[in-house]
């Protein structure tokens, strides 16, 4: 997934305001947009069941809220 992300960053350099998947702009795309990109490219994507709590972290603000929740 890291290679795919790096490739997209290169492809969208100087045009990060262009749409990407369902995101109106590449620069505000979510992880789900990247996952859909991988699926569309034929990369097998499967869920991984987890026990307990989790958080989706897409932004610096998400990270700060997660850190506050676990009292870092």
Number of C-alpha atoms within 10 A of each C-alpha: 10 7 8 14 13 11 12 16 15 12 11 17 13 9 13 17 14 13 15 19 15 13 15 12 15 21 16 15 17 17 12 13 16 19 17 15 17 16 13 10 10 9 12 9 10 7 5 5 6 7 5 5 5 8 9 10 14 13 11 9 10 13 14 12 14 16 11 10 9 7 7 7
